[in-house]
Amino acid sequence: MLNEIIRSFQRFYPDVTFALQYFPLDDLYDTFYQSAYLGTGPSLLLGPAEWGVKLFDSGLINDLSPYVTADFLADIIPAALASAEYNGKLISLPLSQHGEVMFRNTSIIDTAPQTFEELSSLSHEATRAGIVGTYLERGAFFSAADLYGLGGKMMDEQGYPAFDNNYGLQWLNLLRDYDVAGAVTFNTNLDLNMFKRGRVGIIIDGTWNTTSLQAAIGAENLSIDAWPTYASGHMSGWVQADSVFLNANCQEGDRFAALAFMGYLLDPSVQKALAEVGYIPSVSTTQPRSTLIQQAMAAFADGVPYPITFDNNWLQLYWSELNKAIKSVLVDGVSPESALKAASKTLNSEIYSLSTTP
């Protein structure tokens, strides 16, 4: 598909030539970093948005702000665009998006729930003879985005915890109410495996599993729903982006062609072509043929930008401490206030240590 898009682009710019290089994802970052550090490397890099901060801080990718208009950015889904913004700069463009959504087996539950109460009611009606209405994941990686959907947040702009408040209590109440709705799992694939066997009506999982879920239960039986409302907000999920970056070493002669191609990649017609091979467009005006991709785009409109400004060590600390808080409240009977306070205290200490270590 990329080769087809390049050929289409060359009809507008016949003098532009391309040299494509592929590296496995595990090798791609280091390969680009080393070549860009030495003043070489490709004009454009296609990779996860999370790479952008380190590359930009190292001076290896360009700020795109001088080249991009507000009108162009207005059509990008906000959660995807947020993955490209860093310290007031635009360090990439989101080529596509993926993330957490609510999947529904329509042969078990034929109505999309609008509220959590409706989700619980539909789940109870569907639970019978080996069928479970809902099987929801409580693990922090899949549930922490709910903090934002409810009006709060997991961390502040400096990376310190921001959940020891009423929004954090609402979040724990939501996770407690998962028991009311149906079956619950905690950092396992039991929900995913049972859904694939046609035994579950609703789960929360990543769009990266869409193809395998279609194959397992039939494309005609799979739906992605909007996030149900809960209390004063709604449930939600992380939105991550696959991005395109401009090498800071790109020479002036190549820069125009590289920028033109970046813009072309986000043209709705090109985004629609990418959707044909399974990518979820980041441009809201794209009209993909796939109903599931349309539904994923709608769900991502209420999604939460995945944190890109903090390295994976920080995020692993959050998943670990929030998982401890969830378990202590819902398994060990610790008060929610105490659990949130303990998690916040530990994270403050650990993050201070990380941020002051050279």
Secondary structure, DSSP 4 states (H G I P E B T S, - for coil): -HHHHHHHHHHH-TT---------HHHHHHHHHHHHHTT-S-SEEEEEGGGHHHHHHTT-B---GGG--HHHHHTB-HHHHHTTEETTEE--EEEEEEEEEEEEETTT--S--SBHHHHHHHHHHH-BTTBEEEEEE-SHHHHTTHHHHTT--SB-TTS-B--SSHHHHHHHHHHHHHHHHSEEESSSSHHHHHHHTT-EEEEEEEGGGHHHHHHHH-GGGEEEEPPPEETTEE---EEEEEEEEEBTT--HHHHHHHHHHHHHHTSHHHHHHHHTTT-EESBTT---S-HHHHHHHHHHTT-EEPP-SS-HHHHHHHHHHHHHHHHHHHTS---HHHHHHHHHHHHHHHHHHHHH--
